[in-house]
Amino acid sequence: MNLDKLTYAGNPSNLKDIEENPNYSFVKGDICDPDTVDGVMQDVDQIIHFAAESHVDRSIEDGSIFVQTNVVGTNTLLQSAFENGIKKFIHVSTDEVYGSIKEGSFKEIDHLNPSSPYSSSKAGSDLLAMSYYSTYGLPVIITRCTNNFGPYQHPEKLIPLFLTNLMDNKKVPVYGTGQNVRDWIHVNDHCSGIDFVLNNGNIGEVYNIGGGSELTNLEITHRILVALGKDESMIGYVEDRMGHDFRYSLDCTKLKKMGWKPEYDFETALSNTVKWYIENRWWWEPLKH
């Protein structure tokens, strides 16, 4: 069962390949609404909580909706899960809750140090989730993942934004000097990591999920330019984002020792993603315009 509010970032066509599957059903609703959430909980025994406001730039403009969805919504889900005896609750989080790190990589036991309204709201939801484990015994597991990319990603995110801009012969906006570093993971690898944790993870623990492909924003930009046959004249440097974290990096040793590892290498995954956006203008053009 899929519960989704269908905000601007939600698109039913993302799931057209499975909408006829007898094991799949869809409920339009808000995770902040207790009645809706309680209704959904009657028919499930495990929860994978992906729902979140996630775009940092939007959180800088107005953090209130991020607090409402990411904190209040998560609490609504947790309370209902406890009251309805849910057997496992996977809370999907982000590497951004750790904050920036110049050298080395964050482990699951490191302190949280978020810097944006988005990452702070996610850190708050992480703490809430773990509190329901500690206080009520709710079987919670937290995953924290690096930057996702792949098909069906909303064109406000970096890779699809740059791809679709260039396909429309528009410049790509690079923050500051473009030297900020992110680790990239294909969305299928993220999902396989979550599935692995669902089936093999220990209750009450945190698991980092990363792709092992750390690149500067400028390196990503150059790869996209090459893939689309464009040159550096298509780069437009813009004022840096307020509070822009320099580098995110996760130590994923814990999960890899259990037997999980990403399957997609970055270059192949990026090539496949470029191909998908070229072949599916019908999907992203309405979202852009």
C-alpha positions as a printed Julia matrix, in Angstrom:
289×3 Matrix{Float64}:
  0.0    0.0     0.0
  1.29   3.45   -0.96
  0.18   6.51    1.05
  1.07   9.79   -0.68
 -0.23  13.34   -0.42
  0.69  14.03   -4.06
  2.29  17.4    -3.51
  4.08  19.15   -6.39
  6.77  16.45   -6.19
  4.33  13.54   -6.36
  3.37  12.09   -9.73
  1.11   9.04  -10.18
  2.77   8.29  -13.53
  5.94   7.37  -11.64
  4.26   4.13  -10.67
  2.37   3.32  -13.85
  4.45   0.15  -14.29
  3.04  -1.38  -11.1
 -0.38   0.22  -10.69
 -2.11  -2.9   -12.02
 -0.17  -5.23   -9.71
 -2.64  -7.0    -7.38
 -0.22  -6.47   -4.47
 -0.23  -2.7    -4.96
 -2.8   -0.16   -3.8
 -2.73   3.62   -3.53
 -4.21   5.95   -0.92
 -4.06   9.71   -1.38
 -3.58  11.28    2.01
 -1.44  13.32    4.38
  0.84  11.64    6.93
 -0.04  14.52    9.28
 -3.69  13.39    9.36
 -4.17  10.85   12.19
 -7.44   9.46   10.82
 -5.96   8.76    7.39
 -2.84   7.22    8.89
 -4.83   5.03   11.31
 -6.96   3.81    8.42
 -3.92   2.75    6.43
 -2.31   1.03    9.42
 -5.17  -1.48    9.59
 -3.98  -3.27    6.46
 -0.2   -3.41    6.91
  2.35  -4.91    9.28
  5.5   -3.08    8.13
  6.11   0.59    7.35
  8.84   2.09    5.15
  8.63   5.81    5.78
  9.96   7.71    2.74
  7.56  10.66    2.97
  9.33  14.0     3.41
  9.79  17.49    2.13
 13.35  17.21    0.83
 14.52  20.18   -1.25
 17.02  22.28    0.7
 16.43  25.48   -1.3
 12.72  25.36   -0.53
 13.44  24.85    3.16
 15.6   27.98    3.16
 12.71  29.95    1.69
 10.2   28.58    4.23
 11.02  25.91    6.79
  7.54  25.62    8.28
  6.21  22.98    5.88
  9.37  20.93    6.49
  8.74  20.93   10.23
  5.09  20.05    9.68
  5.67  17.14    7.3
  9.02  15.8     8.48
  8.53  16.18   12.23
  4.79  16.29   12.91
  4.03  13.82   10.11
  6.67  11.38   11.34
  5.29  11.59   14.87
  1.8   10.87   13.56
  3.07   7.76   11.77
  5.06   6.58   14.78
  2.17   7.01   17.21
 -0.22   5.15   14.93
  2.34   2.41   14.29
  2.72   1.89   18.03
 -1.02   1.85   18.67
 -1.6   -0.61   15.83
  1.18  -3.04   16.66
  3.27  -2.54   13.52
  5.99  -5.21   13.4
  8.73  -3.11   11.76
  9.14   0.61   11.03
 11.92   1.65    8.63
 12.58   5.39    8.86
 14.34   6.65    5.72
 16.65   9.57    6.51
 19.56  11.41    4.93
 23.32  11.92    5.24
 22.61  15.63    5.72
 21.66  15.1     9.37
 25.37  14.61   10.18
 26.32  17.95    8.68
 29.48  18.71    6.73
 32.82  16.92    7.11
 36.14  18.01    5.55
 37.98  14.7     5.94
 36.92  11.16    6.71
 33.36   9.86    6.74
 30.53   9.79    9.25
 29.67   6.57   11.07
 26.22   5.74   12.4
 27.28   6.54   15.98
 28.44  10.09   15.19
 26.58  13.1    16.54
 24.04  14.89   14.38
 24.91  18.42   13.3
 22.39  19.56   10.66
 22.67  23.04    9.18
 19.57  23.67    7.02
 15.88  23.72    7.98
 15.5   20.58    5.85
 18.28  18.58    7.48
 17.28  19.83   10.93
 13.71  18.63   10.43
 15.04  15.24    9.3
 17.35  15.04   12.31
 14.36  15.81   14.52
 12.4   13.01   12.89
 15.33  10.61   13.41
 15.38  11.42   17.12
 11.62  10.99   17.36
 11.79   7.62   15.61
 14.48   6.34   17.96
 12.58   7.68   20.98
  9.61   5.48   20.07
 11.98   2.51   20.1
 13.57   3.48   23.41
 10.35   4.49   25.17
  7.67   2.23   23.7
  9.64  -0.59   22.14
  8.41   0.22   18.63
 10.59  -1.84   16.25
 12.31   1.07   14.5
 15.33   1.0    12.16
 16.82   4.16   10.61
 18.59   4.36    7.25
 20.63   7.38    6.14
 21.46   7.67    2.46
 23.57   9.87    0.21
 22.4   11.83   -2.87
 20.07   9.79   -5.07
 19.72  10.03   -8.84
 18.03   8.09  -11.61
 14.75   8.07  -13.58
 11.61   9.86  -12.36
 13.55  12.33  -10.2
 11.87  15.74  -10.0
 13.7   18.32  -12.16
 14.36  20.62   -9.21
 17.17  18.23   -8.16
 20.7   18.81   -9.48
 21.19  16.07  -12.07
 17.72  16.22  -13.69
 17.73  20.03  -13.48
 21.02  20.22  -15.35
 20.0   17.57  -17.87
 16.67  19.17  -18.7
 18.12  22.68  -18.81
 20.76  21.61  -21.32
 18.2   19.72  -23.39
 16.33  23.02  -23.65
 19.62  24.82  -24.45
 19.58  26.67  -21.13
 22.57  27.23  -18.86
 23.03  25.19  -15.7
 23.24  27.11  -12.38
 26.33  26.06  -10.39
 26.49  27.34   -6.81
 29.63  29.26   -5.83
 32.78  27.65   -7.22
 31.16  24.24   -7.66
 33.63  22.57   -5.28
 31.05  21.21   -2.83
 31.28  17.42   -2.6
 28.47  14.87   -2.54
 28.36  11.08   -2.7
 25.99   9.79   -5.38
 23.95   6.58   -5.43
 21.54   5.24   -8.05
 17.98   5.12   -6.73
 17.78   1.35   -7.35
 20.79   0.82   -5.1
 19.18   2.93   -2.39
 16.03   0.83   -2.61
 18.02  -2.42   -2.51
 19.8   -1.12    0.59
 16.5   -0.36    2.31
 15.13  -3.79    1.36
 18.3   -5.39    2.74
 17.91  -3.51    6.03
 14.22  -4.43    6.18
 15.11  -8.11    6.01
 18.46  -8.18    7.81
 18.77  -5.08    9.99
 18.68  -5.08   13.77
 15.86  -3.27   15.53
 16.92   0.0    17.15
 19.95   0.54   14.92
 21.03   3.01   12.22
 22.49   2.03    8.84
 24.34   4.3     6.4
 23.69   3.65    2.69
 26.12   5.2     0.19
 27.15   4.82   -3.42
 30.87   5.36   -2.95
 31.0    7.99   -5.71
 32.12  11.28   -4.2
 32.29  14.08   -6.75
 32.29  17.86   -6.68
 29.29  19.61   -8.17
 31.58  20.89  -10.91
 32.75  17.35  -11.74
 29.12  16.24  -12.01
 28.42  19.24  -14.25
 31.29  18.4   -16.61
 30.11  14.8   -16.94
 26.62  15.96  -17.84
 27.97  18.48  -20.36
 30.01  15.75  -22.06
 27.07  13.36  -22.1
 24.92  15.92  -23.94
 27.66  17.26  -26.2
 27.77  20.7   -24.56
 30.73  22.85  -23.51
 31.57  24.96  -20.48
 29.89  28.03  -21.94
 26.64  26.45  -20.68
 27.74  26.83  -17.04
 26.29  29.79  -15.18
 27.9   30.36  -11.8
 25.41  31.73   -9.26
 25.63  33.05   -5.71
 26.28  30.25   -3.27
 23.44  28.79   -1.22
 23.15  30.13    2.33
 24.74  27.73    4.82
 25.9   25.46    1.99
 27.54  22.37    3.5
 30.9   21.68    1.87
 31.04  17.88    1.93
 28.86  14.95    2.9
 30.44  11.52    3.3
 29.19   8.28    4.87
 31.12   5.3     6.19
 29.01   2.34    5.02
 31.24  -0.39    6.46
 28.53  -1.59    8.83
 26.07  -2.46    6.07
 28.7   -3.83    3.69
 30.0   -6.21    6.36
 26.46  -7.62    6.52
 26.59  -8.4     2.8
 25.11  -5.39    0.99
 26.89  -3.32   -1.63
 25.74  -1.04   -4.49
 25.47  -2.69   -7.9
 25.57   0.38  -10.17
 28.85   2.09  -11.02
 28.42   5.84  -11.34
 29.32   6.23  -15.02
 26.88   3.54  -16.18
 24.14   4.82  -13.91
 24.6    8.4   -15.14
 24.59   7.26  -18.78
 21.33   5.37  -18.21
 19.83   8.38  -16.44
 20.76  10.74  -19.3
 19.18   8.32  -21.76
 15.99   8.13  -19.7
 15.51  11.92  -19.57
 16.19  12.22  -23.3
 13.57   9.58  -24.05
 10.95  10.8   -21.57
 10.38  14.5   -22.19
  6.65  13.78  -21.81
  7.26  13.1   -18.13
  9.46  16.03  -17.11
  8.32  18.86  -19.37
  5.01  19.45  -17.51
  6.92  19.51  -14.22
  9.42  22.08  -15.53
  6.83  24.41  -16.96
